[in-house]
Amino acid sequence: MTHLSELNAISPVDGRYRSKVDALKNYFSESALIKYRLHVEIEYFIALCKLPLPRLQNLDPASFDKIREIGLRFSENDARRVKEIEKITNHDVKAVEYFLKEQFDTLGLTDYKEFIHFGLTSQDINNTAVPLSLKNAFGEVILPEIGKIREKLMLLAQQWKNIPMLARTHGQPASPTILGKELMVFVNRIDTQTELLKGLPFTGKFGGATGNFNAHKVAFPQINWTGLANEFLNGLGLRRQQITTQIEHYDLMAAFFDNLKRINTVLLDLNRDMWLYISMDYFKQKIKKGEVGSSAMPHKVNPIDFENSEGNLGLANTLFGHLSAKLPVSRLQRDLTDSTVTRNIGVPVAHSLIAYKSLLKGMDKLLLNETKIKEDLENNWAVVAEAIQTVLRRIGYPDPYETLKALTRTGEKITKESMMDFINGLDVDETVKSELRKITPHNYTGINPLAENQ
């Protein structure tokens, strides 16, 4: 078999972008899935020993560490052995069970190996291993990366907290705003969605062939199997779904994907805004020696990091959308469509991670072009019309909105001079005129949430 590289990989996740997502191999690769399954099988067996089941009561608890060591030292060679067994069984979870039985033989625990996977169906293992791997990937890789984006936005917001900037609504000049405040909008949106996401529990299914502990009860009717299963999954850091078919219902996993999709949408929106600010020359970009912006136009410095991020977020969200729509739907007590779909959970997570890193890289390149921002403000004196007509409303001036509308919609450019002429010609007290003259596009910015004193 050809060695996998960025030149022969079918997916760019495992090729071109492999270095960016390498950490995810510990959660979503085939080897990782086998290892998580093995972990569940081992901990379940130990839980049966602790009951104890009658046939397991003579097993020395000192053996537990040796059994756990099977999972802790699980290697690529061990994963290959599981895949060799699977070629015979044509069943991936059964292959893990047989591998563990082989390990029990080497440890001298042959007498106890038939209680591996006792009473379970493969989905008890899958629907515990998969959400556990997803939970760990989220907590250890994805959430920290989102946190880095938030921290960078906070840093830039503080750095630019006093930079007035022309706003644009519908693409047209609008009441000025503060650059730092505009970045804080995204911080606030990220915080809101992250809190919702962190509040979602990771759940698993554990209840036998069709969710009723049939085999468990017929073998040992005196044992509280529901209580054991609840305690077992809690110990793994999961919440057990109490009433299920053969598989988990995936409703909360779907909610997780939808929530992560919303965070991605917020970041996609940020990418597009940054792209536009760069196109407006509000930001320059740091130039790296040797880089080429265009194969034909030497002068170009393209916003490629924001574009890369946007593209990968789009891919991720499309896949998350399919996961959340498909997984909660299964014919009767189960069909197999969830199996191939859950194997792809790591793909949209990987595209998200690529996007997060590209967004961070893009933000690290930003150089504020304050000259251009000030120039745009100075060239748009018409935006203070809102302020003037509002003050005129306050003093009871007749038809203030219509008066300013007549001034600003003639098609002629409104300059500082023409605005001052207009103010001077108003039939109002000199004190009001003085107040209006002080209003400029540079200071008409309202309440700045980042300012210490308003």
Secondary structure, 3 states (H helix, E strand, C coil): CCCCCCCCCCCCCCCCCHHHHHHHHHHHCHHHHHHHHHHHHHHHHHHHHHCCCHHHCCCCCCHHHHHHHHHHCCCHHHHHHHHHHHHHHCCHHHHHHHHHHHHHHHCCCHHHHHHCCCCCCHHHHHHHHHHHHHHHHHHHHHHHHHHHHHHHHHHHHHHCCCCEEEEEECCEEEEEEEHHHHHHHHHHHHHHHHHHHHCCCCEECCCCCCCCCHHHHHHCCCCCHHHHHHHHHHHHCCEECCCCCCCCCCHHHHHHHHHHHHHHHHHHHHHHHHHHHHHCCCEEECCCCCCCCCCCCCCCCCCHHHHHHHHHHHHHHHHHHHHHHHCCCCCCCCCCHHHHHHCCCHHHHHHHHHHHHHHHHHHHCEEECHHHHHHHHHCCHHHHHHHHHHHHHHCCCCCHHHHHHHHHCCCCCCCHHHHHHHHHCCCCCHHHHHHHHCCCCCCCCCCCCCCCCC
